[in-house]
Amino acid sequence: MAISRFFVDELIDGLSLMSEARRQGCLFALEADLEPQEVTDLTWQEFLVKNFKMTPLMSETIATQVRHIRLPYIFWEYATPKIATPLIKLQESIEGAFKCSWGQLQMNYRGMVMIDRRADARHFNDLIEEIQAGKLG
């Protein structure tokens, strides 16, 4: 039986199917080991009280969040051009984008292989072209 690996390009592909706000919420949930609903409900006040162990990715995710003047939530989006809401049904969005359960995505993320196969293939092709052109070797 072959071992299934989860590569960083698969993470990028899944994230690209979600809005920016949902992408940020998903990454925060994965990094902080929280359930999507916990991220949806997380307010700025709760965030400041809780002592999250911040990785550089989490720090960047939080630093890029724009505070809404009326919503207390860290992660929010516009439902319409004038109505802001928390990330309703975040877990469903994540599971739809990644075609797996939240629990499976968490396991995949923890064991993710930090290789972007497309970038590596492009790099390999570039090297071959350079060798053929006599620029390397």
Buried (B, 14 or more C-beta within 10 A) or exposed (E): EEEEEBBBBBBEEBBEBBEEBBBBBBBBBBBBEBBBBBBBBBEBEEBEEEEBEEEEEBEEBBEEBEEBEEBBBBBBBEEEEEEBBBBEEBBEBBBEBBEBEBEEBBEBBEEBEEEBEEEEEEEEEEEEEEEEEEEEE
